[in-house]
Amino acid sequence: MPKLPDHPATPPLIEVRIGDLHVIIQRLPVPLLTFLTTLAGSVGASLWFSR
């Protein structure tokens, strides 16, 4: 059986290094981003129209 070629590793989307803290995000969490955007819009509209 022939060996398949190795695929190079994809670089991370976001890599943050602050002192001993090392955070890597491999892919964008779309459902989380959608939830946070909706939440921010709702809070912003509530604050805007409550004036």
mmCIF file of the N, C-alpha and C atoms, coordinates in Angstrom:
data_MODEL
# 
_entry.id   MODEL 
# 
loop_
_atom_site.group_PDB 
_atom_site.id 
_atom_site.type_symbol 
_atom_site.label_atom_id 
_atom_site.label_alt_id 
_atom_site.label_comp_id 
_atom_site.label_asym_id 
_atom_site.label_entity_id 
_atom_site.label_seq_id 
_atom_site.pdbx_PDB_ins_code 
_atom_site.Cartn_x 
_atom_site.Cartn_y 
_atom_site.Cartn_z 
_atom_site.occupancy 
_atom_site.B_iso_or_equiv 
_atom_site.pdbx_formal_charge 
_atom_site.auth_seq_id 
_atom_site.auth_comp_id 
_atom_site.auth_asym_id 
_atom_site.auth_atom_id 
_atom_site.pdbx_PDB_model_num 
ATOM 1   N N  . MET A 1 1  ? 0.845   -1.170 0.000  1.00 0.00 ? 1  MET A N  1 
ATOM 2   C CA . MET A 1 1  ? 0.000   0.000  0.000  1.00 0.00 ? 1  MET A CA 1 
ATOM 3   C C  . MET A 1 1  ? 0.899   1.244  0.000  1.00 0.00 ? 1  MET A C  1 
ATOM 4   N N  . PRO A 1 2  ? 0.632   2.198  -0.918 1.00 0.00 ? 2  PRO A N  1 
ATOM 5   C CA . PRO A 1 2  ? 1.480   3.400  -0.971 1.00 0.00 ? 2  PRO A CA 1 
ATOM 6   C C  . PRO A 1 2  ? 1.209   4.310  0.218  1.00 0.00 ? 2  PRO A C  1 
ATOM 7   N N  . LYS A 1 3  ? 2.257   4.966  0.654  1.00 0.00 ? 3  LYS A N  1 
ATOM 8   C CA . LYS A 1 3  ? 2.143   5.882  1.787  1.00 0.00 ? 3  LYS A CA 1 
ATOM 9   C C  . LYS A 1 3  ? 1.649   7.237  1.300  1.00 0.00 ? 3  LYS A C  1 
ATOM 10  N N  . LEU A 1 4  ? 0.660   7.782  2.014  1.00 0.00 ? 4  LEU A N  1 
ATOM 11  C CA . LEU A 1 4  ? 0.125   9.088  1.670  1.00 0.00 ? 4  LEU A CA 1 
ATOM 12  C C  . LEU A 1 4  ? 1.105   10.180 2.088  1.00 0.00 ? 4  LEU A C  1 
ATOM 13  N N  . PRO A 1 5  ? 1.159   11.268 1.324  1.00 0.00 ? 5  PRO A N  1 
ATOM 14  C CA . PRO A 1 5  ? 2.085   12.351 1.708  1.00 0.00 ? 5  PRO A CA 1 
ATOM 15  C C  . PRO A 1 5  ? 1.634   13.013 3.011  1.00 0.00 ? 5  PRO A C  1 
ATOM 16  N N  . ASP A 1 6  ? 2.595   13.415 3.800  1.00 0.00 ? 6  ASP A N  1 
ATOM 17  C CA . ASP A 1 6  ? 2.299   14.116 5.051  1.00 0.00 ? 6  ASP A CA 1 
ATOM 18  C C  . ASP A 1 6  ? 1.877   15.544 4.746  1.00 0.00 ? 6  ASP A C  1 
ATOM 19  N N  . HIS A 1 7  ? 0.825   15.974 5.426  1.00 0.00 ? 7  HIS A N  1 
ATOM 20  C CA . HIS A 1 7  ? 0.366   17.348 5.261  1.00 0.00 ? 7  HIS A CA 1 
ATOM 21  C C  . HIS A 1 7  ? 1.067   18.217 6.296  1.00 0.00 ? 7  HIS A C  1 
ATOM 22  N N  . PRO A 1 8  ? 1.531   19.386 5.872  1.00 0.00 ? 8  PRO A N  1 
ATOM 23  C CA . PRO A 1 8  ? 2.175   20.266 6.859  1.00 0.00 ? 8  PRO A CA 1 
ATOM 24  C C  . PRO A 1 8  ? 1.152   20.764 7.875  1.00 0.00 ? 8  PRO A C  1 
ATOM 25  N N  . ALA A 1 9  ? 1.611   20.969 9.082  1.00 0.00 ? 9  ALA A N  1 
ATOM 26  C CA . ALA A 1 9  ? 0.735   21.459 10.150 1.00 0.00 ? 9  ALA A CA 1 
ATOM 27  C C  . ALA A 1 9  ? 0.305   22.888 9.836  1.00 0.00 ? 9  ALA A C  1 
ATOM 28  N N  . THR A 1 10 ? -0.972  23.168 10.021 1.00 0.00 ? 10 THR A N  1 
ATOM 29  C CA . THR A 1 10 ? -1.457  24.525 9.786  1.00 0.00 ? 10 THR A CA 1 
ATOM 30  C C  . THR A 1 10 ? -1.088  25.406 10.976 1.00 0.00 ? 10 THR A C  1 
ATOM 31  N N  . PRO A 1 11 ? -0.712  26.637 10.717 1.00 0.00 ? 11 PRO A N  1 
ATOM 32  C CA . PRO A 1 11 ? -0.358  27.523 11.834 1.00 0.00 ? 11 PRO A CA 1 
ATOM 33  C C  . PRO A 1 11 ? -1.605  27.877 12.637 1.00 0.00 ? 11 PRO A C  1 
ATOM 34  N N  . PRO A 1 12 ? -1.449  28.161 13.921 1.00 0.00 ? 12 PRO A N  1 
ATOM 35  C CA . PRO A 1 12 ? -2.613  28.522 14.742 1.00 0.00 ? 12 PRO A CA 1 
ATOM 36  C C  . PRO A 1 12 ? -3.201  29.858 14.310 1.00 0.00 ? 12 PRO A C  1 
ATOM 37  N N  . LEU A 1 13 ? -4.492  30.029 14.554 1.00 0.00 ? 13 LEU A N  1 
ATOM 38  C CA . LEU A 1 13 ? -5.177  31.274 14.213 1.00 0.00 ? 13 LEU A CA 1 
ATOM 39  C C  . LEU A 1 13 ? -4.672  32.416 15.094 1.00 0.00 ? 13 LEU A C  1 
ATOM 40  N N  . ILE A 1 14 ? -4.614  32.164 16.406 1.00 0.00 ? 14 ILE A N  1 
ATOM 41  C CA . ILE A 1 14 ? -4.153  33.172 17.372 1.00 0.00 ? 14 ILE A CA 1 
ATOM 42  C C  . ILE A 1 14 ? -3.215  32.495 18.358 1.00 0.00 ? 14 ILE A C  1 
ATOM 43  N N  . GLU A 1 15 ? -2.100  33.105 18.618 1.00 0.00 ? 15 GLU A N  1 
ATOM 44  C CA . GLU A 1 15 ? -1.163  32.592 19.615 1.00 0.00 ? 15 GLU A CA 1 
ATOM 45  C C  . GLU A 1 15 ? -0.753  33.752 20.514 1.00 0.00 ? 15 GLU A C  1 
ATOM 46  N N  . VAL A 1 16 ? -1.022  33.607 21.807 1.00 0.00 ? 16 VAL A N  1 
ATOM 47  C CA . VAL A 1 16 ? -0.746  34.676 22.773 1.00 0.00 ? 16 VAL A CA 1 
ATOM 48  C C  . VAL A 1 16 ? 0.224   34.136 23.823 1.00 0.00 ? 16 VAL A C  1 
ATOM 49  N N  . ARG A 1 17 ? 1.295   34.856 24.041 1.00 0.00 ? 17 ARG A N  1 
ATOM 50  C CA . ARG A 1 17 ? 2.254   34.501 25.088 1.00 0.00 ? 17 ARG A CA 1 
ATOM 51  C C  . ARG A 1 17 ? 2.456   35.710 25.992 1.00 0.00 ? 17 ARG A C  1 
ATOM 52  N N  . ILE A 1 18 ? 2.059   35.534 27.259 1.00 0.00 ? 18 ILE A N  1 
ATOM 53  C CA . ILE A 1 18 ? 2.246   36.584 28.261 1.00 0.00 ? 18 ILE A CA 1 
ATOM 54  C C  . ILE A 1 18 ? 2.895   35.918 29.466 1.00 0.00 ? 18 ILE A C  1 
ATOM 55  N N  . GLY A 1 19 ? 4.159   36.117 29.621 1.00 0.00 ? 19 GLY A N  1 
ATOM 56  C CA . GLY A 1 19 ? 4.884   35.475 30.722 1.00 0.00 ? 19 GLY A CA 1 
ATOM 57  C C  . GLY A 1 19 ? 4.800   33.963 30.604 1.00 0.00 ? 19 GLY A C  1 
ATOM 58  N N  . ASP A 1 20 ? 4.292   33.313 31.652 1.00 0.00 ? 20 ASP A N  1 
ATOM 59  C CA . ASP A 1 20 ? 4.152   31.859 31.631 1.00 0.00 ? 20 ASP A CA 1 
ATOM 60  C C  . ASP A 1 20 ? 2.861   31.404 30.966 1.00 0.00 ? 20 ASP A C  1 
ATOM 61  N N  . LEU A 1 21 ? 1.965   32.324 30.658 1.00 0.00 ? 21 LEU A N  1 
ATOM 62  C CA . LEU A 1 21 ? 0.695   31.987 30.025 1.00 0.00 ? 21 LEU A CA 1 
ATOM 63  C C  . LEU A 1 21 ? 0.894   31.838 28.523 1.00 0.00 ? 21 LEU A C  1 
ATOM 64  N N  . HIS A 1 22 ? 0.460   30.710 27.971 1.00 0.00 ? 22 HIS A N  1 
ATOM 65  C CA . HIS A 1 22 ? 0.580   30.447 26.546 1.00 0.00 ? 22 HIS A CA 1 
ATOM 66  C C  . HIS A 1 22 ? -0.760  29.927 26.051 1.00 0.00 ? 22 HIS A C  1 
ATOM 67  N N  . VAL A 1 23 ? -1.471  30.750 25.248 1.00 0.00 ? 23 VAL A N  1 
ATOM 68  C CA . VAL A 1 23 ? -2.799  30.393 24.747 1.00 0.00 ? 23 VAL A CA 1 
ATOM 69  C C  . VAL A 1 23 ? -2.733  30.265 23.231 1.00 0.00 ? 23 VAL A C  1 
ATOM 70  N N  . ILE A 1 24 ? -3.246  29.156 22.711 1.00 0.00 ? 24 ILE A N  1 
ATOM 71  C CA . ILE A 1 24 ? -3.280  28.929 21.268 1.00 0.00 ? 24 ILE A CA 1 
ATOM 72  C C  . ILE A 1 24 ? -4.723  28.622 20.871 1.00 0.00 ? 24 ILE A C  1 
ATOM 73  N N  . ILE A 1 25 ? -5.221  29.337 19.860 1.00 0.00 ? 25 ILE A N  1 
ATOM 74  C CA . ILE A 1 25 ? -6.540  29.062 19.296 1.00 0.00 ? 25 ILE A CA 1 
ATOM 75  C C  . ILE A 1 25 ? -6.312  28.529 17.891 1.00 0.00 ? 25 ILE A C  1 
ATOM 76  N N  . GLN A 1 26 ? -6.682  27.264 17.678 1.00 0.00 ? 26 GLN A N  1 
ATOM 77  C CA . GLN A 1 26 ? -6.451  26.612 16.391 1.00 0.00 ? 26 GLN A CA 1 
ATOM 78  C C  . GLN A 1 26 ? -7.447  27.074 15.339 1.00 0.00 ? 26 GLN A C  1 
ATOM 79  N N  . ARG A 1 27 ? -8.722  27.213 15.718 1.00 0.00 ? 27 ARG A N  1 
ATOM 80  C CA . ARG A 1 27 ? -9.744  27.639 14.772 1.00 0.00 ? 27 ARG A CA 1 
ATOM 81  C C  . ARG A 1 27 ? -10.714 28.577 15.466 1.00 0.00 ? 27 ARG A C  1 
ATOM 82  N N  . LEU A 1 28 ? -11.439 29.352 14.684 1.00 0.00 ? 28 LEU A N  1 
ATOM 83  C CA . LEU A 1 28 ? -12.361 30.338 15.221 1.00 0.00 ? 28 LEU A CA 1 
ATOM 84  C C  . LEU A 1 28 ? -13.613 29.649 15.755 1.00 0.00 ? 28 LEU A C  1 
ATOM 85  N N  . PRO A 1 29 ? -13.954 29.853 17.029 1.00 0.00 ? 29 PRO A N  1 
ATOM 86  C CA . PRO A 1 29 ? -15.160 29.242 17.589 1.00 0.00 ? 29 PRO A CA 1 
ATOM 87  C C  . PRO A 1 29 ? -16.400 30.044 17.172 1.00 0.00 ? 29 PRO A C  1 
ATOM 88  N N  . VAL A 1 30 ? -16.959 29.727 16.007 1.00 0.00 ? 30 VAL A N  1 
ATOM 89  C CA . VAL A 1 30 ? -18.061 30.499 15.429 1.00 0.00 ? 30 VAL A CA 1 
ATOM 90  C C  . VAL A 1 30 ? -19.296 30.544 16.339 1.00 0.00 ? 30 VAL A C  1 
ATOM 91  N N  . PRO A 1 31 ? -19.755 29.423 16.919 1.00 0.00 ? 31 PRO A N  1 
ATOM 92  C CA . PRO A 1 31 ? -20.932 29.523 17.791 1.00 0.00 ? 31 PRO A CA 1 
ATOM 93  C C  . PRO A 1 31 ? -20.702 30.445 19.000 1.00 0.00 ? 31 PRO A C  1 
ATOM 94  N N  . LEU A 1 32 ? -19.523 30.391 19.591 1.00 0.00 ? 32 LEU A N  1 
ATOM 95  C CA . LEU A 1 32 ? -19.223 31.263 20.725 1.00 0.00 ? 32 LEU A CA 1 
ATOM 96  C C  . LEU A 1 32 ? -19.179 32.722 20.285 1.00 0.00 ? 32 LEU A C  1 
ATOM 97  N N  . LEU A 1 33 ? -18.565 32.983 19.150 1.00 0.00 ? 33 LEU A N  1 
ATOM 98  C CA . LEU A 1 33 ? -18.490 34.348 18.628 1.00 0.00 ? 33 LEU A CA 1 
ATOM 99  C C  . LEU A 1 33 ? -19.885 34.886 18.319 1.00 0.00 ? 33 LEU A C  1 
ATOM 100 N N  . THR A 1 34 ? -20.757 34.057 17.764 1.00 0.00 ? 34 THR A N  1 
ATOM 101 C CA . THR A 1 34 ? -22.136 34.456 17.469 1.00 0.00 ? 34 THR A CA 1 
ATOM 102 C C  . THR A 1 34 ? -22.889 34.782 18.748 1.00 0.00 ? 34 THR A C  1 
ATOM 103 N N  . PHE A 1 35 ? -22.739 33.944 19.761 1.00 0.00 ? 35 PHE A N  1 
ATOM 104 C CA . PHE A 1 35 ? -23.407 34.185 21.039 1.00 0.00 ? 35 PHE A CA 1 
ATOM 105 C C  . PHE A 1 35 ? -22.938 35.487 21.677 1.00 0.00 ? 35 PHE A C  1 
ATOM 106 N N  . LEU A 1 36 ? -21.633 35.714 21.713 1.00 0.00 ? 36 LEU A N  1 
ATOM 107 C CA . LEU A 1 36 ? -21.102 36.926 22.335 1.00 0.00 ? 36 LEU A CA 1 
ATOM 108 C C  . LEU A 1 36 ? -21.525 38.182 21.578 1.00 0.00 ? 36 LEU A C  1 
ATOM 109 N N  . THR A 1 37 ? -21.579 38.112 20.254 1.00 0.00 ? 37 THR A N  1 
ATOM 110 C CA . THR A 1 37 ? -22.015 39.256 19.456 1.00 0.00 ? 37 THR A CA 1 
ATOM 111 C C  . THR A 1 37 ? -23.488 39.570 19.714 1.00 0.00 ? 37 THR A C  1 
ATOM 112 N N  . THR A 1 38 ? -24.310 38.525 19.772 1.00 0.00 ? 38 THR A N  1 
ATOM 113 C CA . THR A 1 38 ? -25.733 38.715 20.054 1.00 0.00 ? 38 THR A CA 1 
ATOM 114 C C  . THR A 1 38 ? -25.942 39.291 21.453 1.00 0.00 ? 38 THR A C  1 
ATOM 115 N N  . LEU A 1 39 ? -25.204 38.769 22.413 1.00 0.00 ? 39 LEU A N  1 
ATOM 116 C CA . LEU A 1 39 ? -25.310 39.264 23.786 1.00 0.00 ? 39 LEU A CA 1 
ATOM 117 C C  . LEU A 1 39 ? -24.900 40.733 23.874 1.00 0.00 ? 39 LEU A C  1 
ATOM 118 N N  . ALA A 1 40 ? -23.804 41.088 23.239 1.00 0.00 ? 40 ALA A N  1 
ATOM 119 C CA . ALA A 1 40 ? -23.332 42.480 23.273 1.00 0.00 ? 40 ALA A CA 1 
ATOM 120 C C  . ALA A 1 40 ? -24.331 43.410 22.593 1.00 0.00 ? 40 ALA A C  1 
ATOM 121 N N  . GLY A 1 41 ? -24.919 42.960 21.494 1.00 0.00 ? 41 GLY A N  1 
ATOM 122 C CA . GLY A 1 41 ? -25.918 43.784 20.816 1.00 0.00 ? 41 GLY A CA 1 
ATOM 123 C C  . GLY A 1 41 ? -27.160 43.988 21.661 1.00 0.00 ? 41 GLY A C  1 
ATOM 124 N N  . SER A 1 42 ? -27.595 42.942 22.339 1.00 0.00 ? 42 SER A N  1 
ATOM 125 C CA . SER A 1 42 ? -28.784 43.052 23.191 1.00 0.00 ? 42 SER A CA 1 
ATOM 126 C C  . SER A 1 42 ? -28.536 43.984 24.370 1.00 0.00 ? 42 SER A C  1 
ATOM 127 N N  . VAL A 1 43 ? -27.395 43.859 25.014 1.00 0.00 ? 43 VAL A N  1 
ATOM 128 C CA . VAL A 1 43 ? -27.056 44.729 26.140 1.00 0.00 ? 43 VAL A CA 1 
ATOM 129 C C  . VAL A 1 43 ? -26.908 46.169 25.670 1.00 0.00 ? 43 VAL A C  1 
ATOM 130 N N  . GLY A 1 44 ? -26.262 46.357 24.546 1.00 0.00 ? 44 GLY A N  1 
ATOM 131 C CA . GLY A 1 44 ? -26.098 47.706 24.008 1.00 0.00 ? 44 GLY A CA 1 
ATOM 132 C C  . GLY A 1 44 ? -27.433 48.354 23.657 1.00 0.00 ? 44 GLY A C  1 
ATOM 133 N N  . ALA A 1 45 ? -28.325 47.580 23.042 1.00 0.00 ? 45 ALA A N  1 
ATOM 134 C CA . ALA A 1 45 ? -29.646 48.134 22.708 1.00 0.00 ? 45 ALA A CA 1 
ATOM 135 C C  . ALA A 1 45 ? -30.446 48.451 23.967 1.00 0.00 ? 45 ALA A C  1 
ATOM 136 N N  . SER A 1 46 ? -30.353 47.601 24.962 1.00 0.00 ? 46 SER A N  1 
ATOM 137 C CA . SER A 1 46 ? -31.072 47.853 26.230 1.00 0.00 ? 46 SER A CA 1 
ATOM 138 C C  . SER A 1 46 ? -30.569 49.140 26.883 1.00 0.00 ? 46 SER A C  1 
ATOM 139 N N  . LEU A 1 47 ? -29.270 49.311 26.901 1.00 0.00 ? 47 LEU A N  1 
ATOM 140 C CA . LEU A 1 47 ? -28.714 50.529 27.498 1.00 0.00 ? 47 LEU A CA 1 
ATOM 141 C C  . LEU A 1 47 ? -29.063 51.766 26.683 1.00 0.00 ? 47 LEU A C  1 
ATOM 142 N N  . TRP A 1 48 ? -29.045 51.629 25.357 1.00 0.00 ? 48 TRP A N  1 
ATOM 143 C CA . TRP A 1 48 ? -29.312 52.765 24.475 1.00 0.00 ? 48 TRP A CA 1 
ATOM 144 C C  . TRP A 1 48 ? -30.760 53.230 24.601 1.00 0.00 ? 48 TRP A C  1 
ATOM 145 N N  . PHE A 1 49 ? -31.701 52.283 24.588 1.00 0.00 ? 49 PHE A N  1 
ATOM 146 C CA . PHE A 1 49 ? -33.118 52.652 24.577 1.00 0.00 ? 49 PHE A CA 1 
ATOM 147 C C  . PHE A 1 49 ? -33.675 52.901 25.978 1.00 0.00 ? 49 PHE A C  1 
ATOM 148 N N  . SER A 1 50 ? -32.924 52.602 27.009 1.00 0.00 ? 50 SER A N  1 
ATOM 149 C CA . SER A 1 50 ? -33.419 52.853 28.365 1.00 0.00 ? 50 SER A CA 1 
ATOM 150 C C  . SER A 1 50 ? -33.210 54.298 28.795 1.00 0.00 ? 50 SER A C  1 
ATOM 151 N N  . ARG A 1 51 ? -32.560 55.076 27.990 1.00 0.00 ? 51 ARG A N  1 
ATOM 152 C CA . ARG A 1 51 ? -32.287 56.481 28.334 1.00 0.00 ? 51 ARG A CA 1 
ATOM 153 C C  . ARG A 1 51 ? -33.495 57.337 28.127 1.00 0.00 ? 51 ARG A C  1 
# 
